[in-house]
Structure formats: structure tokens, C-alpha cells
Amino acid sequence: MRRLSPLLLVLVLAWGVARADDLLEARKLLRAGEREAAMKRVEAVLAKKPADQDARFLKGVILAEDGRVPEAMEVYQRLTQDYPELPEAHNNLAVLYAARGDLDRARQSLDMAIRTDPKYATAQENLGDVYIQLAARAYERAGQLDAGNRTAARKLALSREVLAPPKPRPAPAKP
């Protein structure tokens, strides 16, 4: 087996550190709300290593947060094709499908995420949310078909309550 020369090994390790530093900095910039600067860091990594799954994933996150949903979906779709074992890409794609109201595709993507990692709690929770949305649609349709169906109306109200965003809590009074 051939060994890397010490100089080549140092260069390979330095690239890995530089890539990690760029992605770490991109994440910090994104948390600070500086999406454009974060994207520049990610693009710099991708220019050197186009297949880098971490950089590609972070690019999808930035695009989604920037409201560029079709582009983010494309990034996640390609990631799921190139790295089908990456549950986070399936999950994030599902979230974007669900936001568009495409619950069947969202469910399929979440099923893939869970197949790749059955202990992925976020995907499990998101799948539950998709099922509740599907249930709400069915209860609503049942109510349209039978206006006197009180059970469907009650279940629809409960599902909407579960899906409603949490109400902000007031800050506790200062002593």
C-alpha cells in the first residue's frame, strides 16, 4: 500500500481544516442573520470540492432561509440522490414539500429519512405533523360531505388546535 508523502499529508489535513473553518464560519454567519456572507463561504468550499455534502446541505439551509425554496429543494433533491443515507436532506426536503401543501411527497421523504435513521426524532415528529395535516384535510372533507357530522367537526377542531403555532407567553413579572 502506498503512503502519502509527509508534505501531501500536511496539505490534505490543511484543506480539511480550512474547509471545516469555512463551514464553521458560514454557520456562525447564518446564525447572525448574514446569509449572503454565509453563502459566499459555502460557495468557496463548493468551488474547491463540489460534492461536499456538508457544504451542499448548508447551501440548502441558506437558500431555504432566504426564501429561495425551489433552489433549496433542488439542492436537497440532489443530495438525496447522491447521499441517500443522509436523513437530514430527506427531512428538510419534506419540510419544504409540506410548506407547499404537497403532503404526500412530504410523507414519502420523511419515510426515507426514518428508514435511513429510525432514531431520527425530528423526522419522526415531522411525520406526525404531516399525518395530522392529512387527517385535518380528511375531517374537513367529511364535514363538507356531511354537514351534520359533529364527530368530524370536533376532530377537525382538535387537529387544527394541534397544528396551530404556540401562543407566545408573557414574560414573568419582575419582583
N, C-alpha and C positions, 0 to 999 in steps of 0.2 A: 504494500500500500504506500502511495506517495504521501509525503508530508508537505505541508505548506512551509515555504521559507519563512524565517522569522519576520522579515520585512513585510511580506504579503499578509501574514497573520496579523501583524500590527495594523495594517491598512484595513483589513476586513473588520477587525474589532473596532477600529476608529469609526468606520462607516456605520456600524451598528449603534455605537454610542451617539454619533451625530444624528442618525435617523430617530433614535429614541428621544434625544433632546429636542429635535424639531417637533415631534409629535406631542411631547410633554408641553412644550411651549404653546403649540396650537391649541391644546386642551385648555390651558390656562387662559389664553386669549379668548377662546369661545366662552368660557365661564364668565369672563369680564365683559361679554357682550361685543367683543371686537371680532365679528365674524369675517370681515374682509381680510384682516391681518392673519387670522387663523387659517383661512383658505389659502393664503399665499404660502404659509409654512407647509401645509399639506401638499399643495401643488409642487413645491420644491422637492419634497420626498418622492412624489409620484413621477417627477421628471427623471429622477435617477433610478427609481425602481417602480415601474408602472403596475406591477402585480401585487404590491404590498397590501395585504388585506387590512391591516390596521389603519393605514393611511386612507385607503378606499372607503372603509367603514366611517371614519371620521369625516371624510368628504360628504358622505350621505347625510350624516347628522347635521353638518353645517348647512347643506343645501335645504334640508327639511326645515331647520330653524329659520332660514332666510325666506321661507315661503316658496321655494323653488321645488315644489313637490314632484312634478313629472321628472325632473332631473334626479332628484333623490331616489325616486322609485327605480329609475334606470340603473343607478349605482347599486342599489340593493338587489335588484333582479340579477345583475351580472355577478355580484358577489355570491348569491345563492347558487348560481350555475357553476362558478369557478371553485367555490368553497362550500359545498352543500352541507358540510358538517358544522358550519358556523351558525348556531341558533339565533344569535343576536340579529343577523341580517334578515333571517326569516321573520323574526318578531317585528323589527322595525318596518319591514315591508307590509306586514299585516296591519300595523297601526295606521299606515298611510292608506291602505285599502279601506279599512274601517271608517276612517275620516271621510272618505269619498262615498261611503254608503255601500261599498262592494263587500258585503259581509261574507258571502260565500268564498271569495278569494282570501279574505282575511282569515277565515276559519282554516282554509287549506294551508296557508302559510304558517299559522300557529301550530297546526298539526305537525308540520315538518319540523318546526323548532322543537317541539316536545319530543318528537321521535329521535332527534339528534341529541337532546339532553332532557330526559324525563324529569330531572330535578330542577329545571329552569322555572323558578317560581313566577317570574314576570310574565312569561309566555302562558303559564297556567292561568294566572289572573286575567290576562288579556283575553284568553279563550273564554273564560267565564263571562266577561263583559260582552263579547260577541254573541254568545248564546243568549244572554239577557236581551240584547238588542233584537235578535231574531225572534225571541219569544214575544217581545213587545209588538213587533210587526204582526205576528200571528194573532195576538189578542186583539189588536186594533182591527184587523181584517174580520175576525169573528164578530166583533161588535158592529161592524158595517153590514155584515150579512144577517145578523140577528140583533136588532137594536135593543131588544128586551133582555139580552143575555147579561145579567148582573155579575155573574161569576167572571166572565171575560173582562168586563169593565173594571172589576175590583183587581184582577190580576194585571191589567194594563196599568192601572194607577200605581200598584206596587212596583212594577218593573220600571216605570218612569221615575219613581221615588229613588230606586236603587241607582239609576243611571244619572240622576241629577248631580251636578257638581256640588261638593260640600259647601255649606254656607259658612262664610267667614265668621270666626268667633271674635267677639270684642276682647280687647286686651284687658287683663285683670286690673281692677282699680288699685292705684298706688296707696299704700298705707299712710 
